[in-house]
Amino acid sequence: MNADELKVILDTHKIWLTTDATEGYANLSYANLSYANLSGADLRGADGPYSLFYGGKHSAWATCSHIGISCKMLTHAEWRKQYAAIGTANNYTEAEIERYRQWIFSLDWLIEVGKVTNE
């Protein structure tokens, strides 16, 4: 997605917000938000299950299939295998790595929602 395409989506979403959801709609189902900074985002009313987290260094988000921390997006399984190495490579403290680990491993409920949704 390029900047012009994203602008169209955001402009459409602004219409949706200012018309009490009667006009305009931004469908972000397949949007690649891996480089998005959502630290100030208000996602109330977002469609679909998700989780947001801030563990001390970067904002993080998770859907049924993927987790994004800072600019890195991986599947749940990939994060579970690589969280410590990624945290170390990005100069996270041991305490920060542990907080992210706890959040990552707490997302079983979200993975299960994805399984039910996809059945």
Backbone atoms as SQL, in Angstrom:
CREATE TABLE atoms (id INTEGER PRIMARY KEY, chain TEXT, resi INTEGER, resn TEXT, atom TEXT, x REAL, y REAL, z REAL);
INSERT INTO atoms VALUES
  (1, 'A', 1, 'MET', 'N', 0.850, -1.171, 0.000),
  (2, 'A', 1, 'MET', 'CA', 0.000, 0.000, 0.000),
  (3, 'A', 1, 'MET', 'C', 0.895, 1.232, 0.000),
  (4, 'A', 2, 'ASN', 'N', 0.624, 2.154, -0.900),
  (5, 'A', 2, 'ASN', 'CA', 1.428, 3.370, -0.942),
  (6, 'A', 2, 'ASN', 'C', 0.720, 4.496, -0.178),
  (7, 'A', 3, 'ALA', 'N', 1.371, 5.642, -0.097),
  (8, 'A', 3, 'ALA', 'CA', 0.847, 6.773, 0.689),
  (9, 'A', 3, 'ALA', 'C', -0.492, 7.273, 0.150),
  (10, 'A', 4, 'ASP', 'N', -0.664, 7.295, -1.170),
  (11, 'A', 4, 'ASP', 'CA', -1.928, 7.757, -1.741),
  (12, 'A', 4, 'ASP', 'C', -3.085, 6.822, -1.390),
  (13, 'A', 5, 'GLU', 'N', -2.824, 5.518, -1.452),
  (14, 'A', 5, 'GLU', 'CA', -3.866, 4.548, -1.100),
  (15, 'A', 5, 'GLU', 'C', -4.238, 4.664, 0.373),
  (16, 'A', 6, 'LEU', 'N', -3.236, 4.845, 1.230),
  (17, 'A', 6, 'LEU', 'CA', -3.505, 5.006, 2.649),
  (18, 'A', 6, 'LEU', 'C', -4.288, 6.281, 2.913),
  (19, 'A', 7, 'LYS', 'N', -3.975, 7.360, 2.211),
  (20, 'A', 7, 'LYS', 'CA', -4.710, 8.628, 2.378),
  (21, 'A', 7, 'LYS', 'C', -6.185, 8.446, 2.042),
  (22, 'A', 8, 'VAL', 'N', -6.478, 7.715, 0.965),
  (23, 'A', 8, 'VAL', 'CA', -7.872, 7.456, 0.600),
  (24, 'A', 8, 'VAL', 'C', -8.581, 6.708, 1.726),
  (25, 'A', 9, 'ILE', 'N', -7.922, 5.702, 2.269),
  (26, 'A', 9, 'ILE', 'CA', -8.514, 4.934, 3.353),
  (27, 'A', 9, 'ILE', 'C', -8.770, 5.811, 4.573),
  (28, 'A', 10, 'LEU', 'N', -7.790, 6.621, 4.941),
  (29, 'A', 10, 'LEU', 'CA', -7.945, 7.477, 6.123),
  (30, 'A', 10, 'LEU', 'C', -9.002, 8.555, 5.907),
  (31, 'A', 11, 'ASP', 'N', -9.058, 9.123, 4.713),
  (32, 'A', 11, 'ASP', 'CA', -10.091, 10.117, 4.415),
  (33, 'A', 11, 'ASP', 'C', -11.486, 9.495, 4.481),
  (34, 'A', 12, 'THR', 'N', -11.605, 8.287, 3.952),
  (35, 'A', 12, 'THR', 'CA', -12.884, 7.577, 4.000),
  (36, 'A', 12, 'THR', 'C', -13.269, 7.273, 5.439),
  (37, 'A', 13, 'HIS', 'N', -12.292, 6.879, 6.232),
  (38, 'A', 13, 'HIS', 'CA', -12.561, 6.586, 7.636),
  (39, 'A', 13, 'HIS', 'C', -12.983, 7.848, 8.379),
  (40, 'A', 14, 'LYS', 'N', -12.392, 8.978, 8.048),
  (41, 'A', 14, 'LYS', 'CA', -12.787, 10.246, 8.680),
  (42, 'A', 14, 'LYS', 'C', -14.259, 10.541, 8.386),
  (43, 'A', 15, 'ILE', 'N', -14.679, 10.294, 7.169),
  (44, 'A', 15, 'ILE', 'CA', -16.097, 10.475, 6.824),
  (45, 'A', 15, 'ILE', 'C', -16.956, 9.556, 7.685),
  (46, 'A', 16, 'TRP', 'N', -16.511, 8.303, 7.811),
  (47, 'A', 16, 'TRP', 'CA', -17.249, 7.335, 8.619),
  (48, 'A', 16, 'TRP', 'C', -17.391, 7.833, 10.056),
  (49, 'A', 17, 'LEU', 'N', -16.302, 8.381, 10.616),
  (50, 'A', 17, 'LEU', 'CA', -16.330, 8.862, 11.993),
  (51, 'A', 17, 'LEU', 'C', -17.237, 10.070, 12.171),
  (52, 'A', 18, 'THR', 'N', -17.229, 10.974, 11.204),
  (53, 'A', 18, 'THR', 'CA', -17.975, 12.228, 11.358),
  (54, 'A', 18, 'THR', 'C', -19.440, 12.109, 10.953),
  (55, 'A', 19, 'THR', 'N', -19.842, 10.955, 10.434),
  (56, 'A', 19, 'THR', 'CA', -21.243, 10.766, 10.042),
  (57, 'A', 19, 'THR', 'C', -21.905, 9.666, 10.860),
  (58, 'A', 20, 'ASP', 'N', -21.365, 9.399, 12.041),
  (59, 'A', 20, 'ASP', 'CA', -21.895, 8.345, 12.916),
  (60, 'A', 20, 'ASP', 'C', -22.021, 7.007, 12.189),
  (61, 'A', 21, 'ALA', 'N', -21.019, 6.695, 11.394),
  (62, 'A', 21, 'ALA', 'CA', -20.909, 5.414, 10.680),
  (63, 'A', 21, 'ALA', 'C', -22.000, 5.210, 9.628),
  (64, 'A', 22, 'THR', 'N', -22.573, 6.299, 9.128),
  (65, 'A', 22, 'THR', 'CA', -23.587, 6.156, 8.083),
  (66, 'A', 22, 'THR', 'C', -22.995, 6.296, 6.689),
  (67, 'A', 23, 'GLU', 'N', -21.809, 6.871, 6.578),
  (68, 'A', 23, 'GLU', 'CA', -21.134, 7.026, 5.289),
  (69, 'A', 23, 'GLU', 'C', -19.660, 6.686, 5.465),
  (70, 'A', 24, 'GLY', 'N', -19.054, 6.260, 4.378),
  (71, 'A', 24, 'GLY', 'CA', -17.622, 5.982, 4.402),
  (72, 'A', 24, 'GLY', 'C', -17.294, 4.754, 5.233),
  (73, 'A', 25, 'TYR', 'N', -16.299, 4.033, 4.848),
  (74, 'A', 25, 'TYR', 'CA', -15.865, 2.862, 5.600),
  (75, 'A', 25, 'TYR', 'C', -14.463, 2.510, 5.193),
  (76, 'A', 26, 'ALA', 'N', -13.589, 2.343, 6.143),
  (77, 'A', 26, 'ALA', 'CA', -12.208, 1.940, 5.856),
  (78, 'A', 26, 'ALA', 'C', -12.054, 0.476, 6.221),
  (79, 'A', 27, 'ASN', 'N', -11.927, -0.360, 5.229),
  (80, 'A', 27, 'ASN', 'CA', -11.724, -1.780, 5.457),
  (81, 'A', 27, 'ASN', 'C', -10.223, -2.049, 5.492),
  (82, 'A', 28, 'LEU', 'N', -9.711, -2.312, 6.661),
  (83, 'A', 28, 'LEU', 'CA', -8.279, -2.557, 6.830),
  (84, 'A', 28, 'LEU', 'C', -7.970, -4.043, 6.974),
  (85, 'A', 29, 'SER', 'N', -8.873, -4.896, 6.516),
  (86, 'A', 29, 'SER', 'CA', -8.711, -6.335, 6.687),
  (87, 'A', 29, 'SER', 'C', -7.375, -6.841, 6.167),
  (88, 'A', 30, 'TYR', 'N', -6.925, -6.349, 5.034),
  (89, 'A', 30, 'TYR', 'CA', -5.691, -6.846, 4.445),
  (90, 'A', 30, 'TYR', 'C', -4.587, -5.787, 4.420),
  (91, 'A', 31, 'ALA', 'N', -4.769, -4.749, 5.198),
  (92, 'A', 31, 'ALA', 'CA', -3.763, -3.689, 5.242),
  (93, 'A', 31, 'ALA', 'C', -2.525, -4.181, 5.979),
  (94, 'A', 32, 'ASN', 'N', -1.377, -3.845, 5.462),
  (95, 'A', 32, 'ASN', 'CA', -0.114, -4.179, 6.115),
  (96, 'A', 32, 'ASN', 'C', 0.246, -3.020, 7.038),
  (97, 'A', 33, 'LEU', 'N', 0.065, -3.220, 8.317),
  (98, 'A', 33, 'LEU', 'CA', 0.322, -2.173, 9.303),
  (99, 'A', 33, 'LEU', 'C', 1.621, -2.420, 10.064),
  (100, 'A', 34, 'SER', 'N', 2.513, -3.192, 9.468),
  (101, 'A', 34, 'SER', 'CA', 3.723, -3.570, 10.183),
  (102, 'A', 34, 'SER', 'C', 4.606, -2.380, 10.539),
  (103, 'A', 35, 'TYR', 'N', 4.522, -1.268, 9.832),
  (104, 'A', 35, 'TYR', 'CA', 5.326, -0.087, 10.162),
  (105, 'A', 35, 'TYR', 'C', 4.478, 1.033, 10.763),
  (106, 'A', 36, 'ALA', 'N', 3.239, 0.735, 11.071),
  (107, 'A', 36, 'ALA', 'CA', 2.355, 1.755, 11.634),
  (108, 'A', 36, 'ALA', 'C', 2.684, 2.002, 13.101),
  (109, 'A', 37, 'ASN', 'N', 2.697, 3.264, 13.496),
  (110, 'A', 37, 'ASN', 'CA', 2.868, 3.620, 14.902),
  (111, 'A', 37, 'ASN', 'C', 1.470, 3.847, 15.460),
  (112, 'A', 38, 'LEU', 'N', 0.994, 2.913, 16.255),
  (113, 'A', 38, 'LEU', 'CA', -0.359, 2.979, 16.796),
  (114, 'A', 38, 'LEU', 'C', -0.366, 3.425, 18.254),
  (115, 'A', 39, 'SER', 'N', 0.722, 4.037, 18.703),
  (116, 'A', 39, 'SER', 'CA', 0.834, 4.385, 20.118),
  (117, 'A', 39, 'SER', 'C', -0.253, 5.346, 20.582),
  (118, 'A', 40, 'GLY', 'N', -0.786, 6.192, 19.724),
  (119, 'A', 40, 'GLY', 'CA', -1.854, 7.101, 20.120),
  (120, 'A', 40, 'GLY', 'C', -3.189, 6.771, 19.475),
  (121, 'A', 41, 'ALA', 'N', -3.277, 5.593, 18.876),
  (122, 'A', 41, 'ALA', 'CA', -4.482, 5.222, 18.129),
  (123, 'A', 41, 'ALA', 'C', -5.637, 4.897, 19.074),
  (124, 'A', 42, 'ASP', 'N', -6.816, 5.320, 18.694),
  (125, 'A', 42, 'ASP', 'CA', -8.041, 4.966, 19.411),
  (126, 'A', 42, 'ASP', 'C', -8.760, 3.940, 18.550),
  (127, 'A', 43, 'LEU', 'N', -8.695, 2.688, 18.946),
  (128, 'A', 43, 'LEU', 'CA', -9.270, 1.609, 18.149),
  (129, 'A', 43, 'LEU', 'C', -10.610, 1.131, 18.696),
  (130, 'A', 44, 'ARG', 'N', -11.251, 1.951, 19.521),
  (131, 'A', 44, 'ARG', 'CA', -12.578, 1.572, 20.001),
  (132, 'A', 44, 'ARG', 'C', -13.494, 1.389, 18.804),
  (133, 'A', 45, 'GLY', 'N', -14.233, 0.314, 18.815),
  (134, 'A', 45, 'GLY', 'CA', -15.154, 0.031, 17.727),
  (135, 'A', 45, 'GLY', 'C', -14.501, -0.687, 16.566),
  (136, 'A', 46, 'ALA', 'N', -13.221, -0.995, 16.669),
  (137, 'A', 46, 'ALA', 'CA', -12.553, -1.727, 15.589),
  (138, 'A', 46, 'ALA', 'C', -13.206, -3.088, 15.440),
  (139, 'A', 47, 'ASP', 'N', -13.322, -3.541, 14.204),
  (140, 'A', 47, 'ASP', 'CA', -13.978, -4.803, 13.918),
  (141, 'A', 47, 'ASP', 'C', -12.981, -5.941, 14.062),
  (142, 'A', 48, 'GLY', 'N', -13.308, -6.901, 14.864),
  (143, 'A', 48, 'GLY', 'CA', -12.458, -8.075, 15.016),
  (144, 'A', 48, 'GLY', 'C', -11.691, -8.047, 16.319),
  (145, 'A', 49, 'PRO', 'N', -11.320, -9.210, 16.804),
  (146, 'A', 49, 'PRO', 'CA', -10.580, -9.271, 18.053),
  (147, 'A', 49, 'PRO', 'C', -9.121, -8.860, 17.859),
  (148, 'A', 50, 'TYR', 'N', -8.597, -8.159, 18.825),
  (149, 'A', 50, 'TYR', 'CA', -7.199, -7.734, 18.801),
  (150, 'A', 50, 'TYR', 'C', -6.762, -7.451, 20.224),
  (151, 'A', 51, 'SER', 'N', -5.478, -7.294, 20.406),
  (152, 'A', 51, 'SER', 'CA', -4.925, -6.929, 21.704),
  (153, 'A', 51, 'SER', 'C', -3.851, -5.879, 21.479),
  (154, 'A', 52, 'LEU', 'N', -3.798, -4.889, 22.347),
  (155, 'A', 52, 'LEU', 'CA', -2.765, -3.857, 22.302),
  (156, 'A', 52, 'LEU', 'C', -1.937, -3.957, 23.577),
  (157, 'A', 53, 'PHE', 'N', -0.661, -3.607, 23.454),
  (158, 'A', 53, 'PHE', 'CA', 0.233, -3.746, 24.600),
  (159, 'A', 53, 'PHE', 'C', 1.357, -2.729, 24.498),
  (160, 'A', 54, 'TYR', 'N', 1.801, -2.249, 25.646),
  (161, 'A', 54, 'TYR', 'CA', 2.987, -1.409, 25.698),
  (162, 'A', 54, 'TYR', 'C', 3.850, -1.943, 26.828),
  (163, 'A', 55, 'GLY', 'N', 5.003, -2.512, 26.477),
  (164, 'A', 55, 'GLY', 'CA', 5.847, -3.168, 27.464),
  (165, 'A', 55, 'GLY', 'C', 7.052, -2.369, 27.904),
  (166, 'A', 56, 'GLY', 'N', 7.139, -1.109, 27.510),
  (167, 'A', 56, 'GLY', 'CA', 8.224, -0.279, 27.984),
  (168, 'A', 56, 'GLY', 'C', 9.114, 0.297, 26.910),
  (169, 'A', 57, 'LYS', 'N', 9.178, -0.313, 25.755),
  (170, 'A', 57, 'LYS', 'CA', 10.043, 0.211, 24.705),
  (171, 'A', 57, 'LYS', 'C', 9.251, 0.538, 23.435),
  (172, 'A', 58, 'HIS', 'N', 8.352, -0.351, 23.033),
  (173, 'A', 58, 'HIS', 'CA', 7.573, -0.152, 21.811),
  (174, 'A', 58, 'HIS', 'C', 6.122, -0.561, 22.020),
  (175, 'A', 59, 'SER', 'N', 5.249, 0.031, 21.233),
  (176, 'A', 59, 'SER', 'CA', 3.859, -0.389, 21.199),
  (177, 'A', 59, 'SER', 'C', 3.778, -1.727, 20.482),
  (178, 'A', 60, 'ALA', 'N', 2.761, -2.500, 20.840),
  (179, 'A', 60, 'ALA', 'CA', 2.570, -3.801, 20.218),
  (180, 'A', 60, 'ALA', 'C', 1.087, -4.037, 19.994),
  (181, 'A', 61, 'TRP', 'N', 0.781, -4.861, 18.999),
  (182, 'A', 61, 'TRP', 'CA', -0.593, -5.229, 18.700),
  (183, 'A', 61, 'TRP', 'C', -0.619, -6.691, 18.293),
  (184, 'A', 62, 'ALA', 'N', -1.773, -7.298, 18.438),
  (185, 'A', 62, 'ALA', 'CA', -1.921, -8.692, 18.027),
  (186, 'A', 62, 'ALA', 'C', -3.306, -8.906, 17.465),
  (187, 'A', 63, 'THR', 'N', -3.369, -9.693, 16.410),
  (188, 'A', 63, 'THR', 'CA', -4.633, -10.175, 15.861),
  (189, 'A', 63, 'THR', 'C', -4.657, -11.683, 16.075),
  (190, 'A', 64, 'CYS', 'N', -5.624, -12.348, 15.498),
  (191, 'A', 64, 'CYS', 'CA', -5.713, -13.804, 15.644),
  (192, 'A', 64, 'CYS', 'C', -4.515, -14.527, 15.045),
  (193, 'A', 65, 'SER', 'N', -3.863, -13.913, 14.068),
  (194, 'A', 65, 'SER', 'CA', -2.784, -14.619, 13.369),
  (195, 'A', 65, 'SER', 'C', -1.398, -14.006, 13.548),
  (196, 'A', 66, 'HIS', 'N', -1.305, -12.715, 13.815),
  (197, 'A', 66, 'HIS', 'CA', 0.000, -12.047, 13.839),
  (198, 'A', 66, 'HIS', 'C', 0.151, -11.135, 15.054),
  (199, 'A', 67, 'ILE', 'N', 1.407, -10.879, 15.356),
  (200, 'A', 67, 'ILE', 'CA', 1.774, -9.926, 16.398),
  (201, 'A', 67, 'ILE', 'C', 2.744, -8.929, 15.763),
  (202, 'A', 68, 'GLY', 'N', 2.531, -7.655, 16.049),
  (203, 'A', 68, 'GLY', 'CA', 3.459, -6.624, 15.605),
  (204, 'A', 68, 'GLY', 'C', 4.030, -5.908, 16.816),
  (205, 'A', 69, 'ILE', 'N', 5.339, -5.873, 16.903),
  (206, 'A', 69, 'ILE', 'CA', 6.011, -5.124, 17.971),
  (207, 'A', 69, 'ILE', 'C', 6.993, -4.201, 17.278),
  (208, 'A', 70, 'SER', 'N', 6.837, -2.905, 17.538),
  (209, 'A', 70, 'SER', 'CA', 7.611, -1.896, 16.828),
  (210, 'A', 70, 'SER', 'C', 7.369, -2.079, 15.335),
  (211, 'A', 71, 'CYS', 'N', 8.392, -2.297, 14.561),
  (212, 'A', 71, 'CYS', 'CA', 8.243, -2.435, 13.103),
  (213, 'A', 71, 'CYS', 'C', 8.293, -3.891, 12.644),
  (214, 'A', 72, 'LYS', 'N', 8.247, -4.831, 13.571),
  (215, 'A', 72, 'LYS', 'CA', 8.392, -6.240, 13.205),
  (216, 'A', 72, 'LYS', 'C', 7.060, -6.965, 13.385),
  (217, 'A', 73, 'MET', 'N', 6.595, -7.597, 12.304),
  (218, 'A', 73, 'MET', 'CA', 5.362, -8.361, 12.350),
  (219, 'A', 73, 'MET', 'C', 5.678, -9.820, 12.032),
  (220, 'A', 74, 'LEU', 'N', 5.251, -10.705, 12.927),
  (221, 'A', 74, 'LEU', 'CA', 5.454, -12.147, 12.764),
  (222, 'A', 74, 'LEU', 'C', 4.202, -12.878, 13.228),
  (223, 'A', 75, 'THR', 'N', 4.122, -14.158, 12.925),
  (224, 'A', 75, 'THR', 'CA', 3.028, -14.964, 13.455),
  (225, 'A', 75, 'THR', 'C', 3.238, -15.167, 14.949),
  (226, 'A', 76, 'HIS', 'N', 2.189, -15.636, 15.612),
  (227, 'A', 76, 'HIS', 'CA', 2.307, -15.938, 17.045),
  (228, 'A', 76, 'HIS', 'C', 3.423, -16.954, 17.286),
  (229, 'A', 77, 'ALA', 'N', 3.450, -18.008, 16.481),
  (230, 'A', 77, 'ALA', 'CA', 4.463, -19.060, 16.654),
  (231, 'A', 77, 'ALA', 'C', 5.872, -18.507, 16.473),
  (232, 'A', 78, 'GLU', 'N', 6.055, -17.649, 15.489),
  (233, 'A', 78, 'GLU', 'CA', 7.381, -17.068, 15.251),
  (234, 'A', 78, 'GLU', 'C', 7.824, -16.202, 16.433),
  (235, 'A', 79, 'TRP', 'N', 6.898, -15.389, 16.974),
  (236, 'A', 79, 'TRP', 'CA', 7.253, -14.568, 18.137),
  (237, 'A', 79, 'TRP', 'C', 7.602, -15.439, 19.336),
  (238, 'A', 80, 'ARG', 'N', 6.840, -16.520, 19.529),
  (239, 'A', 80, 'ARG', 'CA', 7.104, -17.393, 20.676),
  (240, 'A', 80, 'ARG', 'C', 8.488, -18.026, 20.592),
  (241, 'A', 81, 'LYS', 'N', 8.956, -18.284, 19.405),
  (242, 'A', 81, 'LYS', 'CA', 10.289, -18.867, 19.229),
  (243, 'A', 81, 'LYS', 'C', 11.395, -17.815, 19.300),
  (244, 'A', 82, 'GLN', 'N', 11.120, -16.594, 18.830),
  (245, 'A', 82, 'GLN', 'CA', 12.177, -15.614, 18.605),
  (246, 'A', 82, 'GLN', 'C', 12.165, -14.403, 19.529),
  (247, 'A', 83, 'TYR', 'N', 11.202, -14.312, 20.455),
  (248, 'A', 83, 'TYR', 'CA', 11.052, -13.079, 21.238),
  (249, 'A', 83, 'TYR', 'C', 12.345, -12.670, 21.955),
  (250, 'A', 84, 'ALA', 'N', 13.043, -13.620, 22.564),
  (251, 'A', 84, 'ALA', 'CA', 14.244, -13.277, 23.340),
  (252, 'A', 84, 'ALA', 'C', 15.355, -12.762, 22.432),
  (253, 'A', 85, 'ALA', 'N', 15.580, -13.437, 21.313),
  (254, 'A', 85, 'ALA', 'CA', 16.636, -13.018, 20.386),
  (255, 'A', 85, 'ALA', 'C', 16.311, -11.656, 19.777),
  (256, 'A', 86, 'ILE', 'N', 15.048, -11.448, 19.423),
  (257, 'A', 86, 'ILE', 'CA', 14.649, -10.161, 18.844),
  (258, 'A', 86, 'ILE', 'C', 14.799, -9.057, 19.887),
  (259, 'A', 87, 'GLY', 'N', 14.352, -9.322, 21.113),
  (260, 'A', 87, 'GLY', 'CA', 14.486, -8.332, 22.177),
  (261, 'A', 87, 'GLY', 'C', 15.937, -7.977, 22.452),
  (262, 'A', 88, 'THR', 'N', 16.782, -8.981, 22.501),
  (263, 'A', 88, 'THR', 'CA', 18.206, -8.744, 22.734),
  (264, 'A', 88, 'THR', 'C', 18.817, -7.937, 21.594),
  (265, 'A', 89, 'ALA', 'N', 18.480, -8.295, 20.362),
  (266, 'A', 89, 'ALA', 'CA', 19.012, -7.584, 19.190),
  (267, 'A', 89, 'ALA', 'C', 18.571, -6.128, 19.151),
  (268, 'A', 90, 'ASN', 'N', 17.437, -5.815, 19.802),
  (269, 'A', 90, 'ASN', 'CA', 16.920, -4.448, 19.820),
  (270, 'A', 90, 'ASN', 'C', 17.177, -3.746, 21.145),
  (271, 'A', 91, 'ASN', 'N', 18.147, -4.254, 21.909),
  (272, 'A', 91, 'ASN', 'CA', 18.589, -3.629, 23.164),
  (273, 'A', 91, 'ASN', 'C', 17.501, -3.510, 24.215),
  (274, 'A', 92, 'TYR', 'N', 16.584, -4.466, 24.264),
  (275, 'A', 92, 'TYR', 'CA', 15.594, -4.492, 25.334),
  (276, 'A', 92, 'TYR', 'C', 16.289, -4.956, 26.612),
  (277, 'A', 93, 'THR', 'N', 15.832, -4.460, 27.731),
  (278, 'A', 93, 'THR', 'CA', 16.339, -4.961, 29.004),
  (279, 'A', 93, 'THR', 'C', 15.733, -6.341, 29.263),
  (280, 'A', 94, 'GLU', 'N', 16.319, -7.065, 30.202),
  (281, 'A', 94, 'GLU', 'CA', 15.764, -8.378, 30.569),
  (282, 'A', 94, 'GLU', 'C', 14.319, -8.226, 31.057),
  (283, 'A', 95, 'ALA', 'N', 14.058, -7.169, 31.807),
  (284, 'A', 95, 'ALA', 'CA', 12.701, -6.942, 32.318),
  (285, 'A', 95, 'ALA', 'C', 11.726, -6.676, 31.172),
  (286, 'A', 96, 'GLU', 'N', 12.148, -5.879, 30.177),
  (287, 'A', 96, 'GLU', 'CA', 11.277, -5.619, 29.022),
  (288, 'A', 96, 'GLU', 'C', 11.022, -6.903, 28.238),
  (289, 'A', 97, 'ILE', 'N', 12.050, -7.695, 28.013),
  (290, 'A', 97, 'ILE', 'CA', 11.884, -8.964, 27.301),
  (291, 'A', 97, 'ILE', 'C', 10.889, -9.852, 28.049),
  (292, 'A', 98, 'GLU', 'N', 10.979, -9.884, 29.351),
  (293, 'A', 98, 'GLU', 'CA', 10.061, -10.705, 30.142),
  (294, 'A', 98, 'GLU', 'C', 8.626, -10.194, 30.051),
  (295, 'A', 99, 'ARG', 'N', 8.430, -8.867, 30.094),
  (296, 'A', 99, 'ARG', 'CA', 7.072, -8.324, 29.967),
  (297, 'A', 99, 'ARG', 'C', 6.469, -8.659, 28.608),
  (298, 'A', 100, 'TYR', 'N', 7.249, -8.512, 27.531),
  (299, 'A', 100, 'TYR', 'CA', 6.749, -8.874, 26.206),
  (300, 'A', 100, 'TYR', 'C', 6.478, -10.375, 26.120),
  (301, 'A', 101, 'ARG', 'N', 7.360, -11.192, 26.715),
  (302, 'A', 101, 'ARG', 'CA', 7.152, -12.644, 26.702),
  (303, 'A', 101, 'ARG', 'C', 5.828, -12.999, 27.365),
  (304, 'A', 102, 'GLN', 'N', 5.573, -12.406, 28.504),
  (305, 'A', 102, 'GLN', 'CA', 4.325, -12.706, 29.209),
  (306, 'A', 102, 'GLN', 'C', 3.116, -12.325, 28.368),
  (307, 'A', 103, 'TRP', 'N', 3.158, -11.181, 27.711),
  (308, 'A', 103, 'TRP', 'CA', 2.044, -10.772, 26.852),
  (309, 'A', 103, 'TRP', 'C', 1.901, -11.724, 25.675),
  (310, 'A', 104, 'ILE', 'N', 3.003, -12.011, 24.997),
  (311, 'A', 104, 'ILE', 'CA', 2.961, -12.896, 23.825),
  (312, 'A', 104, 'ILE', 'C', 2.338, -14.242, 24.193),
  (313, 'A', 105, 'PHE', 'N', 2.741, -14.800, 25.322),
  (314, 'A', 105, 'PHE', 'CA', 2.238, -16.112, 25.719),
  (315, 'A', 105, 'PHE', 'C', 0.858, -16.040, 26.373),
  (316, 'A', 106, 'SER', 'N', 0.327, -14.851, 26.584),
  (317, 'A', 106, 'SER', 'CA', -1.028, -14.706, 27.128),
  (318, 'A', 106, 'SER', 'C', -2.087, -14.641, 26.032),
  (319, 'A', 107, 'LEU', 'N', -1.659, -14.707, 24.786),
  (320, 'A', 107, 'LEU', 'CA', -2.576, -14.490, 23.667),
  (321, 'A', 107, 'LEU', 'C', -3.234, -15.761, 23.142),
  (322, 'A', 108, 'ASP', 'N', -3.214, -16.845, 23.917),
  (323, 'A', 108, 'ASP', 'CA', -3.868, -18.081, 23.474),
  (324, 'A', 108, 'ASP', 'C', -5.333, -17.845, 23.142),
  (325, 'A', 109, 'TRP', 'N', -6.005, -17.015, 23.932),
  (326, 'A', 109, 'TRP', 'CA', -7.421, -16.730, 23.691),
  (327, 'A', 109, 'TRP', 'C', -7.632, -16.146, 22.297),
  (328, 'A', 110, 'LEU', 'N', -6.706, -15.294, 21.852),
  (329, 'A', 110, 'LEU', 'CA', -6.824, -14.646, 20.552),
  (330, 'A', 110, 'LEU', 'C', -6.578, -15.655, 19.431),
  (331, 'A', 111, 'ILE', 'N', -5.619, -16.537, 19.626),
  (332, 'A', 111, 'ILE', 'CA', -5.351, -17.596, 18.649),
  (333, 'A', 111, 'ILE', 'C', -6.584, -18.486, 18.514),
  (334, 'A', 112, 'GLU', 'N', -7.214, -18.821, 19.633),
  (335, 'A', 112, 'GLU', 'CA', -8.414, -19.675, 19.606),
  (336, 'A', 112, 'GLU', 'C', -9.572, -19.002, 18.895),
  (337, 'A', 113, 'VAL', 'N', -9.731, -17.696, 19.097),
  (338, 'A', 113, 'VAL', 'CA', -10.778, -16.958, 18.380),
  (339, 'A', 113, 'VAL', 'C', -10.569, -17.080, 16.884),
  (340, 'A', 114, 'GLY', 'N', -9.313, -16.991, 16.457),
  (341, 'A', 114, 'GLY', 'CA', -8.993, -17.130, 15.031),
  (342, 'A', 114, 'GLY', 'C', -9.338, -18.504, 14.507),
  (343, 'A', 115, 'LYS', 'N', -9.100, -19.539, 15.296),
  (344, 'A', 115, 'LYS', 'CA', -9.429, -20.901, 14.864),
  (345, 'A', 115, 'LYS', 'C', -10.925, -21.067, 14.689),
  (346, 'A', 116, 'VAL', 'N', -11.715, -20.541, 15.629),
  (347, 'A', 116, 'VAL', 'CA', -13.168, -20.639, 15.549),
  (348, 'A', 116, 'VAL', 'C', -13.694, -19.845, 14.361),
  (349, 'A', 117, 'THR', 'N', -13.144, -18.656, 14.155),
  (350, 'A', 117, 'THR', 'CA', -13.577, -17.792, 13.058),
  (351, 'A', 117, 'THR', 'C', -13.296, -18.429, 11.716),
  (352, 'A', 118, 'ASN', 'N', -12.188, -19.134, 11.588),
  (353, 'A', 118, 'ASN', 'CA', -11.779, -19.714, 10.306),
  (354, 'A', 118, 'ASN', 'C', -12.376, -21.097, 10.044),
  (355, 'A', 119, 'GLU', 'N', -13.133, -21.647, 10.992),
  (356, 'A', 119, 'GLU', 'CA', -13.728, -22.973, 10.782),
  (357, 'A', 119, 'GLU', 'C', -14.979, -22.904, 9.948);
